[in-house]
């Protein structure tokens, strides 16, 4: 015969555990539902201050222009021109940049 161990908690402790479990379930559901369109708070602030979205995401991730170029297979100069607003960027290039930065195209071009 196996003896089950029991733990006695106060109602306050039990309610706190139930609440924490609920919060964790909500966080996991939000993470699973994230389609990449969520913008981290720090990135949103930088964009609101006038920084271009690609630069804001890249800086937030500590990624250099060269690293983004290597990750996407897009020339550094072309990415630089997109970042500075000199070129709009092709859909293909923006898709690769968005993927490398963990976001979506609409977040990068929505100014």
C-alpha positions, 0 to 999 in steps of 0.5 A, spaced: 500 500 500 502 506 497 502 512 502 500 519 499 503 525 502 499 531 503 501 538 504 496 543 508 496 550 506 492 556 508 486 558 504 491 565 502 497 560 500 492 556 496 489 562 493 495 565 491 498 558 488 491 558 484 492 565 481 499 564 480 497 558 475 492 562 472 497 568 470 502 562 468 497 559 463 495 566 460 502 568 459 503 561 455 497 562 451 499 569 449 506 566 447 503 561 443 498 566 440 504 571 438 504 572 431 510 576 431 506 582 430 507 584 438 512 590 438 517 590 445 515 596 449 522 598 448 522 598 441 515 601 440 518 607 445 524 608 440 519 608 434 515 613 437 522 617 438 523 617 431 527 611 430 526 607 424 523 600 425 528 596 422 533 599 426 529 599 433 528 592 432 536 590 430 538 595 436 534 591 441 537 585 439 544 587 439 544 586 432 549 589 427 547 591 420 553 586 418 549 581 422 543 582 419 546 582 412 549 575 413 542 572 417 538 575 411 543 574 405 541 581 403 547 586 401 549 591 407 548 597 403 541 595 401 539 594 408 542 601 410 538 604 404 532 601 407 533 603 414 534 610 412 528 610 408 532 611 401 529 605 398 522 602 400 525 595 400 522 589 396 517 585 399 522 579 399 527 583 402 522 586 407 520 578 409 527 576 410 528 582 414 522 581 418 523 573 419 531 575 421 528 580 427 522 575 429 517 580 427 512 581 421 513 586 415 507 590 417 510 592 423 517 594 419 513 598 414 507 601 419 510 608 420 
